[in-house]
């Protein structure tokens, strides 16, 4: 007899690259922010971009850019040595303000997608390495904040990914065991956090990482979050006796 598989009763999502397409949103934001903080000095903006893995000329991030999976605090720390006129706190405040205003490109239409998951009885959360305030601004702009039971940024008191603190806090808030929760993300930071928390993991390809990078660490790699309901349906069909809330 096979081992019992706990029912899936919750999903916690990364934000950038998962709920929202990473490149569409953040490549334009990075170019705009770097030129603004450099007061239009293109050479300086290019140098700042290099410090965070962003090619200003080509408007593209390197796959190992700190912006992709790092916290806003880590981005500020990377930029700070080249911006001595700003304290790290001032720079972080500026980054958070700019991030909050960045227009987000939804990976799929989020309202119907999230309503479908809630109709299945699932608790939903967001765990991002962005700060909480801009994260909430992005969710507010998409009209979906109220569809989540939990939202945490790197500064919400639970740490940032790849540590599992945010994910375990979601479990504490919802009362769900980690093994009954899926972590959905686009980076190794997300998947490592999910595994460290004892969760099942789904990877999506709306970030900068490849399927080859993500697949060893995820139960499944999907093109985007819109494929999750069908995956859940297939899982239910395979083991209907093991899942109670889908």
MIDOSE-1310 file (N, C-alpha, C; in nm, 2 decimals, decimal comma, always signed):
residues 246
xxxx	+0,09/-0,12/+0,00/+0,00/+0,00/+0,00/+0,09/+0,12/+0,00; +0,05/+0,22/-0,08/+0,13/+0,34/-0,09/+0,11/+0,43/+0,03; +0,21/+0,52/+0,06/+0,20/+0,60/+0,18/+0,09/+0,71/+0,16; +0,02/+0,75/+0,27/-0,08/+0,85/+0,26/-0,03/+0,98/+0,22
xxxx	-0,09/+1,05/+0,12/-0,06/+1,18/+0,08/-0,16/+1,28/+0,14; -0,11/+1,37/+0,22/-0,21/+1,47/+0,28/-0,28/+1,55/+0,17; -0,41/+1,59/+0,20/-0,48/+1,67/+0,10/-0,41/+1,81/+0,09; -0,43/+1,87/-0,03/-0,38/+2,00/-0,05/-0,49/+2,10/-0,02
xxxx	-0,46/+2,18/+0,08/-0,56/+2,27/+0,13/-0,51/+2,42/+0,13; -0,39/+2,44/+0,07/-0,35/+2,58/+0,06/-0,24/+2,59/-0,04; -0,23/+2,71/-0,10/-0,12/+2,74/-0,20/-0,07/+2,88/-0,16; +0,07/+2,89/-0,15/+0,13/+3,02/-0,13/+0,22/+3,05/-0,25
xxxx	+0,20/+3,17/-0,30/+0,27/+3,21/-0,43/+0,38/+3,31/-0,40; +0,48/+3,30/-0,48/+0,58/+3,41/-0,50/+0,50/+3,52/-0,58; +0,55/+3,64/-0,58/+0,48/+3,74/-0,65/+0,55/+3,77/-0,79; +0,67/+3,83/-0,79/+0,73/+3,86/-0,92/+0,78/+3,74/-0,99
xxxx	+0,74/+3,73/-1,11/+0,77/+3,61/-1,19/+0,68/+3,49/-1,18; +0,58/+3,51/-1,09/+0,48/+3,40/-1,06/+0,34/+3,46/-1,08; +0,30/+3,54/-0,99/+0,17/+3,61/-1,01/+0,17/+3,71/-1,13; +0,29/+3,77/-1,14/+0,31/+3,87/-1,24/+0,44/+3,83/-1,32
xxxx	+0,43/+3,86/-1,45/+0,54/+3,83/-1,54/+0,66/+3,91/-1,51; +0,77/+3,85/-1,49/+0,89/+3,93/-1,44/+0,95/+4,02/-1,54; +0,98/+3,97/-1,66/+1,05/+4,05/-1,76/+0,97/+4,17/-1,80; +0,84/+4,15/-1,83/+0,75/+4,25/-1,88/+0,74/+4,37/-1,78
xxxx	+0,74/+4,34/-1,66/+0,73/+4,44/-1,55/+0,86/+4,51/-1,52; +0,96/+4,42/-1,48/+1,08/+4,48/-1,41/+1,19/+4,52/-1,50; +1,20/+4,48/-1,63/+1,30/+4,53/-1,72/+1,28/+4,68/-1,75; +1,15/+4,72/-1,77/+1,12/+4,86/-1,79/+1,14/+4,94/-1,67
xxxx	+1,10/+4,88/-1,55/+1,12/+4,95/-1,43/+1,27/+4,98/-1,40; +1,35/+4,88/-1,42/+1,49/+4,89/-1,39/+1,56/+5,00/-1,47; +1,53/+5,00/-1,60/+1,59/+5,11/-1,68/+1,54/+5,25/-1,63; +1,42/+5,26/-1,60/+1,36/+5,39/-1,56/+1,42/+5,43/-1,43
xxxx	+1,43/+5,34/-1,33/+1,48/+5,37/-1,20/+1,63/+5,41/-1,20; +1,71/+5,33/-1,28/+1,85/+5,35/-1,28/+1,88/+5,49/-1,35; +1,81/+5,52/-1,45/+1,83/+5,65/-1,51/+1,79/+5,77/-1,42; +1,68/+5,74/-1,35/+1,64/+5,85/-1,25/+1,74/+5,87/-1,14
xxxx	+1,78/+5,76/-1,08/+1,87/+5,78/-0,96/+2,01/+5,83/-1,01; +2,04/+5,81/-1,14/+2,17/+5,86/-1,19/+2,15/+6,00/-1,25; +2,03/+6,06/-1,24/+2,00/+6,19/-1,29/+2,03/+6,20/-1,44; +2,00/+6,09/-1,52/+2,01/+6,09/-1,66/+2,15/+6,06/-1,71
xxxx	+2,25/+6,03/-1,62/+2,38/+6,00/-1,66/+2,38/+5,85/-1,70; +2,39/+5,83/-1,83/+2,37/+5,69/-1,89/+2,49/+5,60/-1,85; +2,61/+5,66/-1,84/+2,72/+5,58/-1,81/+2,71/+5,53/-1,66; +2,67/+5,62/-1,57/+2,65/+5,58/-1,43/+2,54/+5,49/-1,42
xxxx	+2,43/+5,51/-1,49/+2,32/+5,41/-1,48/+2,36/+5,27/-1,53; +2,44/+5,27/-1,63/+2,49/+5,14/-1,68/+2,58/+5,07/-1,57; +2,66/+5,15/-1,51/+2,75/+5,09/-1,40/+2,66/+5,04/-1,28; +2,56/+5,12/-1,25/+2,47/+5,07/-1,14/+2,40/+4,94/-1,18
xxxx	+2,36/+4,94/-1,31/+2,29/+4,82/-1,36/+2,38/+4,70/-1,35; +2,50/+4,72/-1,38/+2,60/+4,60/-1,38/+2,61/+4,55/-1,24; +2,59/+4,64/-1,14/+2,60/+4,60/-1,00/+2,49/+4,51/-0,95; +2,38/+4,52/-1,02/+2,26/+4,43/-0,99/+2,22/+4,34/-1,10
xxxx	+2,32/+4,32/-1,20/+2,29/+4,22/-1,30/+2,19/+4,26/-1,41; +2,19/+4,39/-1,44/+2,10/+4,45/-1,54/+2,18/+4,51/-1,65; +2,15/+4,47/-1,78/+2,22/+4,53/-1,89/+2,13/+4,65/-1,94; +2,17/+4,77/-1,92/+2,09/+4,88/-1,96/+2,07/+4,90/-2,11
xxxx	+2,18/+4,87/-2,18/+2,17/+4,88/-2,33/+2,07/+4,79/-2,39; +2,07/+4,66/-2,34/+1,97/+4,56/-2,39/+1,84/+4,55/-2,31; +1,83/+4,63/-2,20/+1,72/+4,62/-2,12/+1,68/+4,48/-2,07; +1,78/+4,41/-2,02/+1,76/+4,27/-1,98/+1,84/+4,24/-1,85
xxxx	+1,79/+4,15/-1,78/+1,86/+4,10/-1,66/+1,94/+3,97/-1,69; +2,05/+3,96/-1,62/+2,13/+3,83/-1,62/+2,05/+3,73/-1,54; +2,06/+3,60/-1,57/+1,98/+3,50/-1,50/+2,02/+3,50/-1,35; +2,14/+3,54/-1,31/+2,18/+3,54/-1,17/+2,16/+3,68/-1,11
xxxx	+2,09/+3,77/-1,17/+2,07/+3,90/-1,11/+2,01/+3,90/-0,97; +2,06/+3,98/-0,88/+2,01/+3,98/-0,75/+1,86/+4,03/-0,74; +1,82/+4,10/-0,84/+1,69/+4,15/-0,85/+1,59/+4,04/-0,86; +1,62/+3,94/-0,93/+1,53/+3,83/-0,96/+1,48/+3,76/-0,84
xxxx	+1,57/+3,72/-0,75/+1,53/+3,65/-0,63/+1,57/+3,71/-0,50; +1,65/+3,81/-0,50/+1,69/+3,88/-0,38/+1,59/+3,97/-0,32; +1,62/+4,01/-0,20/+1,53/+4,11/-0,13/+1,56/+4,25/-0,18; +1,46/+4,34/-0,15/+1,49/+4,48/-0,18/+1,60/+4,53/-0,10
xxxx	+1,62/+4,48/+0,02/+1,74/+4,52/+0,10/+1,87/+4,48/+0,04; +1,87/+4,36/-0,02/+1,99/+4,32/-0,09/+2,02/+4,40/-0,21; +1,92/+4,44/-0,28/+1,94/+4,52/-0,40/+1,99/+4,66/-0,36; +1,94/+4,72/-0,25/+1,98/+4,84/-0,20/+2,13/+4,83/-0,16
xxxx	+2,17/+4,72/-0,09/+2,30/+4,71/-0,05/+2,40/+4,69/-0,16; +2,36/+4,63/-0,27/+2,44/+4,62/-0,39/+2,46/+4,75/-0,46; +2,36/+4,84/-0,46/+2,37/+4,97/-0,53/+2,44/+5,07/-0,44; +2,43/+5,06/-0,31/+2,48/+5,16/-0,22/+2,62/+5,21/-0,23
xxxx	+2,72/+5,12/-0,26/+2,86/+5,17/-0,27/+2,88/+5,27/-0,39; +2,79/+5,26/-0,49/+2,80/+5,35/-0,60/+2,71/+5,48/-0,59; +2,64/+5,48/-0,48/+2,55/+5,60/-0,45/+2,58/+5,65/-0,31; +2,70/+5,70/-0,29/+2,74/+5,75/-0,16/+2,65/+5,87/-0,11
xxxx	+2,59/+5,94/-0,20/+2,51/+6,05/-0,16/+2,37/+6,01/-0,09; +2,34/+5,88/-0,10/+2,22/+5,82/-0,04/+2,26/+5,72/+0,07; +2,19/+5,73/+0,18/+2,21/+5,62/+0,28/+2,14/+5,50/+0,23; +2,17/+5,38/+0,28/+2,11/+5,26/+0,24/+1,96/+5,27/+0,27
xxxx	+1,92/+5,33/+0,38/+1,78/+5,35/+0,42/+1,71/+5,44/+0,31; +1,77/+5,55/+0,27/+1,71/+5,63/+0,17/+1,70/+5,56/+0,04; +1,80/+5,48/+0,01/+1,79/+5,41/-0,12/+1,68/+5,30/-0,12; +1,67/+5,23/+0,00/+1,57/+5,13/+0,01/+1,43/+5,20/+0,00
xxxx	+1,41/+5,31/+0,07/+1,29/+5,39/+0,06/+1,25/+5,42/-0,09; +1,35/+5,47/-0,16/+1,33/+5,50/-0,30/+1,30/+5,38/-0,38; +1,37/+5,27/-0,36/+1,34/+5,14/-0,43/+1,20/+5,10/-0,41; +1,16/+5,10/-0,28/+1,02/+5,06/-0,25/+0,91/+5,14/-0,31
xxxx	+0,94/+5,28/-0,31/+0,84/+5,37/-0,37/+0,83/+5,34/-0,52; +0,95/+5,33/-0,59/+0,95/+5,30/-0,73/+0,89/+5,17/-0,76; +0,91/+5,07/-0,68/+0,86/+4,94/-0,70/+0,71/+4,94/-0,69; +0,66/+5,01/-0,59/+0,51/+5,02/-0,56/+0,44/+5,08/-0,68
xxxx	+0,51/+5,17/-0,75/+0,45/+5,24/-0,87/+0,47/+5,16/-1,00; +0,55/+5,06/-1,00/+0,58/+4,98/-1,12/+0,45/+4,91/-1,17; +0,41/+4,93/-1,30/+0,29/+4,86/-1,35/+0,32/+4,72/-1,37; +0,23/+4,63/-1,32/+0,25/+4,49/-1,32/+0,17/+4,42/-1,43
xxxx	+0,24/+4,33/-1,50/+0,18/+4,25/-1,60/+0,13/+4,12/-1,54; +0,00/+4,09/-1,53/-0,04/+3,97/-1,47/-0,01/+3,85/-1,55; +0,04/+3,75/-1,49/+0,08/+3,63/-1,56/-0,04/+3,56/-1,63; -0,15/+3,57/-1,57/-0,28/+3,53/-1,62/-0,38/+3,62/-1,55
xxxx	-0,50/+3,64/-1,61/-0,60/+3,72/-1,54/-0,62/+3,67/-1,39; -0,58/+3,75/-1,29/-0,57/+3,70/-1,16/-0,71/+3,68/-1,09; -0,80/+3,77/-1,11/-0,92/+3,76/-1,04/-1,00/+3,63/-1,06; -1,02/+3,59/-1,19/-1,09/+3,46/-1,21/-1,01/+3,34/-1,16
xxxx	-0,88/+3,35/-1,18/-0,79/+3,24/-1,14/-0,79/+3,22/-0,99; -0,78/+3,33/-0,91/-0,78/+3,31/-0,77/-0,92/+3,28/-0,72; -1,02/+3,33/-0,78/-1,16/+3,30/-0,74/-1,18/+3,15/-0,76; -1,13/+3,09/-0,86/-1,14/+2,95/-0,89/-1,08/+2,87/-0,77
xxxx	-0,96/+2,91/-0,74/-0,89/+2,84/-0,63/-0,96/+2,85/-0,50; -1,01/+2,97/-0,47/-1,09/+2,99/-0,34/-1,21/+2,90/-0,34; -1,28/+2,89/-0,46/-1,40/+2,81/-0,47/-1,37/+2,66/-0,44; -1,25/+2,62/-0,46/-1,20/+2,49/-0,43/-1,18/+2,47/-0,28
xxxx	-1,19/+2,57/-0,20/-1,17/+2,56/-0,06/-1,02/+2,58/-0,01; -0,94/+2,64/-0,10/-0,80/+2,66/-0,07/-0,77/+2,79/+0,00; -0,69/+2,79/+0,10/-0,63/+2,91/+0,16/-0,52/+2,96/+0,06; -0,51/+3,09/+0,05/-0,41/+3,14/-0,05/-0,32/+3,24/+0,02
xxxx	-0,19/+3,25/-0,01/-0,10/+3,34/+0,04/+0,00/+3,39/-0,06; +0,08/+3,50/-0,02/+0,18/+3,55/-0,10/+0,31/+3,56/-0,02; +0,42/+3,51/-0,06/+0,55/+3,53/+0,00/+0,65/+3,58/-0,10; +0,69/+3,71/-0,08/+0,77/+3,77/-0,17/+0,90/+3,83/-0,11
xxxx	+1,01/+3,84/-0,18/+1,13/+3,91/-0,13/+1,12/+4,06/-0,16; +1,01/+4,10/-0,22/+0,99/+4,25/-0,23/+0,95/+4,29/-0,09; +0,94/+4,42/-0,06/+0,89/+4,47/+0,07/+0,74/+4,45/+0,07; +0,68/+4,45/+0,19/+0,54/+4,42/+0,19/+0,45/+4,54/+0,14
xxxx	+0,49/+4,66/+0,16/+0,41/+4,77/+0,11/+0,40/+4,78/-0,04; +0,50/+4,77/-0,12/+0,48/+4,77/-0,26/+0,41/+4,64/-0,31; +0,44/+4,53/-0,24/+0,37/+4,41/-0,28/+0,22/+4,42/-0,26; +0,17/+4,49/-0,15/+0,03/+4,51/-0,14/-0,02/+4,61/-0,24
xxxx	+0,06/+4,71/-0,28/+0,02/+4,80/-0,38/+0,00/+4,73/-0,51; +0,08/+4,63/-0,55/+0,07/+4,56/-0,67/-0,06/+4,47/-0,67; -0,08/+4,41/-0,55/-0,20/+4,32/-0,54/-0,33/+4,41/-0,54; -0,32/+4,53/-0,48/-0,44/+4,62/-0,48/-0,47/+4,66/-0,62
xxxx	-0,36/+4,70/-0,70/-0,38/+4,74/-0,83/-0,45/+4,63/-0,92; -0,42/+4,51/-0,89/-0,48/+4,40/-0,96/-0,62/+4,36/-0,91; -0,66/+4,42/-0,80/-0,79/+4,39/-0,74/-0,80/+4,26/-0,67; -0,68/+4,21/-0,61/-0,68/+4,07/-0,56/-0,64/+4,06/-0,42
xxxx	-0,61/+4,17/-0,35/-0,56/+4,16/-0,21/-0,65/+4,09/-0,12; -0,78/+4,11/-0,14/-0,88/+4,05/-0,05/-0,90/+3,90/-0,08; -0,84/+3,85/-0,18/-0,85/+3,70/-0,21/-0,74/+3,62/-0,15; -0,65/+3,69/-0,08/-0,54/+3,62/-0,01/-0,56/+3,63/+0,14
xxxx	-0,53/+3,52/+0,21/-0,54/+3,51/+0,35/-0,41/+3,56/+0,42; -0,30/+3,58/+0,34/-0,17/+3,61/+0,40/-0,09/+3,67/+0,30; -0,02/+3,78/+0,33/+0,08/+3,85/+0,24/+0,20/+3,89/+0,32; +0,32/+3,85/+0,28/+0,44/+3,88/+0,35/+0,55/+3,92/+0,26
xxxx	+0,62/+4,03/+0,29/+0,74/+4,07/+0,22/+0,86/+4,03/+0,31; +0,98/+4,07/+0,26/+1,10/+4,03/+0,33/+1,11/+4,11/+0,46; +1,03/+4,22/+0,47/+1,04/+4,30/+0,59/+0,92/+4,29/+0,68; +0,85/+4,18/+0,67/+0,72/+4,16/+0,75/+0,75/+4,08/+0,88
xxxx	+0,87/+4,05/+0,91/+0,91/+3,99/+1,03/+0,93/+3,84/+1,03; +0,93/+3,78/+0,90/+0,95/+3,64/+0,89/+1,07/+3,61/+0,81; +1,15/+3,71/+0,77/+1,27/+3,69/+0,69/+1,23/+3,68/+0,54; +1,33/+3,65/+0,46/+1,31/+3,63/+0,32/+1,35/+3,49/+0,27
xxxx	+1,31/+3,46/+0,15/+1,35/+3,33/+0,09/+1,49/+3,34/+0,04; +1,56/+3,23/+0,05/+1,52/+3,09/+0,05/+1,49/+3,03/+0,19; +1,50/+3,11/+0,30/+1,46/+3,06/+0,43/+1,31/+3,04/+0,43; +1,26/+2,95/+0,51/+1,12/+2,91/+0,51/+1,02/+2,99/+0,60
xxxx	+1,08/+3,10/+0,66/+1,00/+3,17/+0,76/+0,86/+3,22/+0,71; +0,86/+3,28/+0,60/+0,73/+3,34/+0,54/+0,63/+3,22/+0,52; +0,68/+3,11/+0,47/+0,59/+3,00/+0,44/+0,53/+2,94/+0,57; +0,62/+2,92/+0,67/+0,57/+2,87/+0,80/+0,48/+2,96/+0,87
xxxx	+0,50/+3,09/+0,85/+0,40/+3,19/+0,90/+0,27/+3,18/+0,84; +0,26/+3,15/+0,71/+0,14/+3,12/+0,64/+0,07/+3,01/+0,70; +0,14/+2,90/+0,73/+0,08/+2,78/+0,79/+0,03/+2,82/+0,93; +0,10/+2,90/+1,01/+0,06/+2,94/+1,14/-0,07/+3,02/+1,13
xxxx	-0,08/+3,11/+1,04/-0,20/+3,19/+1,02/-0,32/+3,11/+0,98; -0,30/+3,02/+0,89/-0,41/+2,94/+0,83/-0,44/+2,81/+0,91; -0,35/+2,77/+0,99/-0,37/+2,64/+1,07/-0,34/+2,52/+0,98; -0,28/+2,54/+0,87/-0,25/+2,42/+0,78/-0,12/+2,36/+0,80
xxxx	-0,10/+2,23/+0,79/+0,03/+2,17/+0,80/+0,10/+2,19/+0,67; +0,24/+2,21/+0,68/+0,31/+2,24/+0,56/+0,30/+2,14/+0,45; +0,28/+2,01/+0,49/+0,27/+1,91/+0,39/+0,14/+1,92/+0,31; +0,04/+2,00/+0,36/-0,08/+2,02/+0,29/-0,09/+2,15/+0,21
xxxx	+0,03/+2,21/+0,19/+0,04/+2,34/+0,12/+0,14/+2,32/+0,00; +0,11/+2,39/-0,11/+0,19/+2,40/-0,23/+0,26/+2,53/-0,23; +0,39/+2,54/-0,25/+0,46/+2,66/-0,28/+0,48/+2,67/-0,43; +0,44/+2,79/-0,49/+0,45/+2,81/-0,63/+0,54/+2,93/-0,66
xxxx	+0,65/+2,90/-0,74/+0,75/+3,01/-0,76/+0,82/+2,99/-0,89; +0,90/+3,09/-0,92/+0,97/+3,09/-1,05/+1,12/+3,08/-1,03; +1,17/+3,08/-0,91/+1,31/+3,08/-0,88/+1,35/+2,97/-0,79; +1,48/+2,94/-0,78/+1,53/+2,84/-0,69/+1,51/+2,89/-0,55
xxxx	+1,52/+3,02/-0,52/+1,49/+3,07/-0,39/+1,35/+3,02/-0,34; +1,25/+3,03/-0,43/+1,12/+2,99/-0,40/+1,11/+2,84/-0,37; +1,17/+2,76/-0,45/+1,16/+2,62/-0,44/+1,24/+2,57/-0,32; +1,35/+2,63/-0,29/+1,43/+2,59/-0,17/+1,35/+2,63/-0,05
xxxx	+1,29/+2,74/-0,05/+1,21/+2,78/+0,07/+1,09/+2,68/+0,09; +1,03/+2,64/-0,02/+0,92/+2,55/-0,01/+0,96/+2,41/+0,05; +1,08/+2,36/-0,01/+1,13/+2,24/+0,04/+1,17/+2,25/+0,19; +1,23/+2,36/+0,23/+1,27/+2,37/+0,37/+1,16/+2,38/+0,46
xxxx	+1,04/+2,43/+0,41/+0,92/+2,44/+0,49/+0,85/+2,30/+0,50; +0,89/+2,21/+0,41/+0,82/+2,08/+0,41/+0,70/+2,08/+0,32; +0,69/+2,17/+0,22/+0,58/+2,18/+0,13/+0,61/+2,12/-0,01; +0,51/+2,09/-0,08/+0,52/+2,05/-0,22/+0,55/+2,17/-0,30
xxxx	+0,61/+2,16/-0,41/+0,65/+2,28/-0,49/+0,61/+2,26/-0,64; +0,56/+2,37/-0,69/+0,53/+2,39/-0,83/+0,62/+2,50/-0,89; +0,69/+2,48/-1,00/+0,77/+2,59/-1,06/+0,69/+2,64/-1,19; +0,71/+2,77/-1,21/+0,65/+2,83/-1,33/+0,75/+2,90/-1,41
xxxx	+0,73/+2,92/-1,54/+0,83/+2,97/-1,63/+0,80/+3,12/-1,67; +0,74/+3,19/-1,58/+0,71/+3,34/-1,61/+0,82/+3,43/-1,54; +0,92/+3,36/-1,49/+1,04/+3,44/-1,44/+1,15/+3,43/-1,53; +1,27/+3,42/-1,48/+1,39/+3,42/-1,56/+1,46/+3,28/-1,56
xxxx	+1,42/+3,19/-1,48/+1,49/+3,06/-1,47/+1,43/+2,97/-1,57; +1,52/+2,87/-1,62/+1,47/+2,77/-1,72/+1,41/+2,65/-1,65; +1,34/+2,57/-1,73/+1,28/+2,45/-1,68/+1,39/+2,35/-1,63; +1,50/+2,36/-1,70/+1,61/+2,27/-1,66/+1,67/+2,30/-1,52
xxxx	+1,67/+2,43/-1,49/+1,71/+2,48/-1,36/+1,61/+2,44/-1,25; +1,49/+2,45/-1,28/+1,38/+2,44/-1,18/+1,34/+2,29/-1,16; +1,34/+2,21/-1,26/+1,27/+2,08/-1,26/+1,33/+1,99/-1,15; +1,46/+1,99/-1,12/+1,50/+1,90/-1,01/+1,45/+1,93/-0,87
xxxx	+1,39/+2,05/-0,86/+1,35/+2,10/-0,73/+1,20/+2,11/-0,72; +1,12/+2,08/-0,82/+0,98/+2,10/-0,82/+0,91/+1,97/-0,86; +0,78/+1,95/-0,81/+0,70/+1,84/-0,85/+0,66/+1,84/-0,99; +0,64/+1,97/-1,04/+0,60/+1,99/-1,18/+0,65/+2,13/-1,22
xxxx	+0,68/+2,14/-1,35/+0,71/+2,28/-1,40/+0,60/+2,31/-1,50; +0,54/+2,42/-1,48/+0,43/+2,47/-1,57/+0,46/+2,59/-1,64; +0,40/+2,62/-1,76/+0,43/+2,74/-1,83/+0,39/+2,87/-1,75; +0,28/+2,86/-1,67/+0,24/+2,97/-1,59/+0,14/+2,92/-1,49
xxxx	+0,09/+3,01/-1,40/+0,00/+2,96/-1,29/-0,13/+2,92/-1,34; -0,17/+2,97/-1,46/-0,30/+2,93/-1,52/-0,32/+2,78/-1,54; -0,21/+2,71/-1,54/-0,22/+2,56/-1,56/-0,24/+2,49/-1,43; -0,24/+2,56/-1,31/-0,25/+2,49/-1,18/-0,38/+2,42/-1,17
xxxx	-0,50/+2,49/-1,20/-0,63/+2,42/-1,18/-0,63/+2,28/-1,25; -0,59/+2,28/-1,37/-0,59/+2,15/-1,45/-0,50/+2,05/-1,38; -0,38/+2,09/-1,33/-0,29/+2,00/-1,26/-0,36/+1,95/-1,13; -0,43/+2,03/-1,06/-0,50/+1,99/-0,94/-0,61/+1,89/-0,98
xxxx	-0,68/+1,92/-1,09/-0,78/+1,82/-1,13/-0,73/+1,69/-1,17; -0,61/+1,69/-1,23/-0,55/+1,56/-1,27/-0,50/+1,49/-1,14; -0,45/+1,56/-1,04/-0,41/+1,50/-0,92/-0,53/+1,44/-0,85; -0,64/+1,51/-0,85/-0,77/+1,46/-0,79/-0,81/+1,33/-0,85
xxxx	-0,80/+1,33/-0,99/-0,85/+1,21/-1,06/-0,76/+1,09/-1,03; -0,63/+1,11/-1,00/-0,54/+1,00/-0,97/-0,56/+0,95/-0,83; -0,59/+1,04/-0,73/-0,60/+0,99/-0,59/-0,71/+1,07/-0,53; -0,84/+1,05/-0,57/-0,95/+1,12/-0,51/-0,97/+1,10/-0,36
xxxx	-0,93/+0,98/-0,31/-0,95/+0,95/-0,17/-0,85/+1,02/-0,08; -0,75/+1,09/-0,14/-0,64/+1,15/-0,06/-0,66/+1,30/-0,04; -0,76/+1,36/-0,11/-0,77/+1,50/-0,10/-0,91/+1,54/-0,07; -0,93/+1,63/+0,02/-1,06/+1,66/+0,07/-1,12/+1,79/+0,03
xx	-1,04/+1,88/-0,02/-1,08/+2,02/-0,04/-1,07/+2,07/-0,18; -1,06/+1,98/-0,27/-1,05/+2,03/-0,41/-1,17/+1,97/-0,49
